[in-house]
Amino acid sequence: MLGGLLSASVALAQIPPSNSTPGEDHTSPAEAHSQGPGRFGGPAPSAPQAPGVNAANLPDISEIGIADVPAAVPQIDSTPAREDWPAYGRDSNQSRYSPLEQLTPDNVGKLKRAFVYHTGSKPGPGQANKWAAETTPIKVGNSLYMCSAMNDMMRIDAATGKEIWRHDAGVKYHSIPYTAACKGVTYYTSSTVPEGQPCHNRIMEATLDMRLIQVDAETGKLCEGFGFGGQVNLMQGMGESVPGFVSMTTPPPVINGVVVVNHEVLDGQRRWAPSGVIRGYDAESGKFVWAWDVNNPDNHHQPEPGKFYSRGTPNSWAAMTGDNELGLVYVPTGNSAADYYSAMRTDKENAVSSSIVAIDVKTGEPRWVFQTAHKDVWDYDIGSQATKFDYHHADGTVTPALLVPTKRGQTFVLDRATGKPLPEFPVVEKPAPASTMADDPRSPTQPWSDAFPRLAFPDLKESDMWGMSPIDQLYCRIMYRKARYVGEFTPPSTDKPNIEYPGYNGGSDWGSMAYDPESGIVIANWNSTPMYDQLITRKKADALGLKPIDNPSYNPAGGGAEGNGAQADTPYGIVVTPFWNHYTGMMCNKPPYGMIEAIDIKTKKVLWSRPLGTARANGPWNMPTGLPLNIGTPNNGGSVVTKGGLVFVAAATDNQIRAIDIKTGKDVWSDVLPGGGQANPMTYEVNGKQYVAIMAGGHHFMMTPVTDQLVVYALPDEADTKH
């Protein structure tokens, strides 16, 4: 049984330690936190310096009150023009549902490539491969708007792929954090610039080097009235940083005239990393409106000169969801800096980590918080975008609801006005394993959503250990016995490794879910990939050469996000690997490693469930087997569901895009992509013809081939079909 045998869990490979000489900055956390601007208010004298943290060398932006924000023009609603895809998840609900029905299970087998567009962004000579475009284009009128992995923006003809304009964002290689990615752009219509004038319609993006940029949708030229010449410096108030420590990869939502920005902070670096602050800006002028700074919750202003937002607070890197009717933005958070050690976190941080936080866009004040993991030390940050929908109760009443997927495979269904679970989807606090470390106690309970089907398999057993031969299986059994594993939420410790299952790439990640509002069917693809973690002493971390990104001996080729981490300013570093056979690169748990399923939200029943991804491009030692066995590979990137009865999804590490019959769960069409499809596909219509687009940009983390190609499909013209 070769199969997927390799999980491109190779994707989850261990980050190699730096070759630098041991010796870390041993400033104590208390000293570091108290040094203020001298330590964090400007460039670190000893840190590797390069232009580009504030890439455009932009001045600071002024602050205005919400009363000075112009009345907003209605933006993307829940039912945009049927032929368009004007937002990252298509509509304001982020449903990933299209009402198009030209393509059906009966004719989709005739789908052919209509065109391929090259973004021009991929690793250059001498550059380590950090590319993972993850891009979903948007479509308005007859144009596609999109961004490259390095934030260049472009407009192309939606029927031919001809480039109409390109905006060079000027992002430099040294600004790439762990991954060069841009998930999408935002389409915005001005309330102050008349129709027909430049920058009435705008394209906006947030960049890897922390800028907010607006260009004219018609010409691609910078909107001079926004910020400073079309750009806003988002490093203002952030304090000390270095290129790549903080970055942005998701399209910023606009809610009632306020554009809300979040950003990722590189995992595993130090306790006093840059802040995870969430901020709102006037979408017209780019002026600052408010901030939500976790440890300064009552101060929604920009920091005064010499001050900065509180360090090391939970950051938010996933796509946010806006709610114009309720005046809220739903922010998916991660945990505080130093992911695997929580003893130094504040009560305020513990209250909002790994949560959905609903922030009032007029004030920056949280209206409610729902937490999905308490005192998270497993990197269970929420990577998925929440989906809005209306839930119809049995008594005929309707509740505005929110669908919240997690890496745990738990899916929470909330009242989006209050944050409370719907009565039909109760959340139960269940006992959780106790800590083995006296200085870092765990929460006695954790939240479980028992009514919604879990996107995960049962707890691991030694008998589940798997391999290509009895020797391989024995190796994995020995690893299992050497580790501590008492089910989900097994706590990390220093005395032995712990098995983390689901792993931090488990459940649902940035692909999120697709929801058909007509049928009430949810489409979810998910991962089953355990991790093998261990806390290590500071002395051991130094011996391994683990350095934070702002240390002059940091090894940028090491990545520093999804593997071993220095966790400077704390007593412990972390060693993280997949739970796999280190010789063959095969996961120790038996396949499948990736699944896709359809769930009826009314009955809470799984309609069908199946492995996602074949073994054709996977195998031991990262050697493709070429076998078409549908064993289920790790997958990242989501799906699209259409009124025509189809699900389109790529995501898996077999580098294929496929169409699935939503009624049966069976493949009815597929095509091999030039690179990995670790992005969300989209579909649109031009001149009566339906197209399907997928960014086949590949993914260094998933170890799929990296390209710069957007691949677009359509049915052939009648003449071609007859021929």
Sequence and secondary structure as in RCSB ss.txt:
>XXXX:A:sequence
MLGGLLSASVALAQIPPSNSTPGEDHTSPAEAHSQGPGRFGGPAPSAPQAPGVNAANLPDISEIGIADVPAAVPQ
IDSTPAREDWPAYGRDSNQSRYSPLEQLTPDNVGKLKRAFVYHTGSKPGPGQANKWAAETTPIKVGNSLYMCSAM
NDMMRIDAATGKEIWRHDAGVKYHSIPYTAACKGVTYYTSSTVPEGQPCHNRIMEATLDMRLIQVDAETGKLCEG
FGFGGQVNLMQGMGESVPGFVSMTTPPPVINGVVVVNHEVLDGQRRWAPSGVIRGYDAESGKFVWAWDVNNPDNH
HQPEPGKFYSRGTPNSWAAMTGDNELGLVYVPTGNSAADYYSAMRTDKENAVSSSIVAIDVKTGEPRWVFQTAHK
DVWDYDIGSQATKFDYHHADGTVTPALLVPTKRGQTFVLDRATGKPLPEFPVVEKPAPASTMADDPRSPTQPWSD
AFPRLAFPDLKESDMWGMSPIDQLYCRIMYRKARYVGEFTPPSTDKPNIEYPGYNGGSDWGSMAYDPESGIVIAN
WNSTPMYDQLITRKKADALGLKPIDNPSYNPAGGGAEGNGAQADTPYGIVVTPFWNHYTGMMCNKPPYGMIEAID
IKTKKVLWSRPLGTARANGPWNMPTGLPLNIGTPNNGGSVVTKGGLVFVAAATDNQIRAIDIKTGKDVWSDVLPG
GGQANPMTYEVNGKQYVAIMAGGHHFMMTPVTDQLVVYALPDEADTKH
>XXXX:A:secstr
  GGGS GGGGG       S S      HHHHHHSTHHHHSS  TTS   TTTTTT      B  GGGS      
S SS  TT B STTSSTT   EE   SS TTTGGG EEEEEEE   S  TT    B      EEETTEEEEE TT
  EEEEETTT  EEEEE     GGG  S B     EEEE SSS TTSTTSEEEEEE TTSEEEEEETTT  B TT
TTTTSEEETTTT  S  TTSEE  S   EETTEEEE BEE TTSBTT     EEEEETTT  EEEEE TTSTT  
S   TT    TT   B S  EEETTTTEEEEE    SSTT  TT  HHHHHHTTEEEEEETTT  EEEEEESSTT
  S     S  EEEEEE TTS EEEEEEEE TTS EEEEETTT  B TTS EEEEE    S TTS   SEEEEE 
SS  SS     GGGB  SSHHHHHHHHHHHHHSB  STT    SSS EEESS TT B  TT EEEETTTTEEEEE
EE   EEEEEEEHHHHHHTT   TTSTT  GGG SSSS B  BTSSEEEEEEESEETTTTEESB S  EEEEEEE
TTTTEEEEEEE   STT  GGG            B S EEEETTSEEEE  BTT EEEEEETTT  EEEEEE SS
   S  EEEEETTEEEEEEE   BTTTTB    EEEEEE   HHHHH 
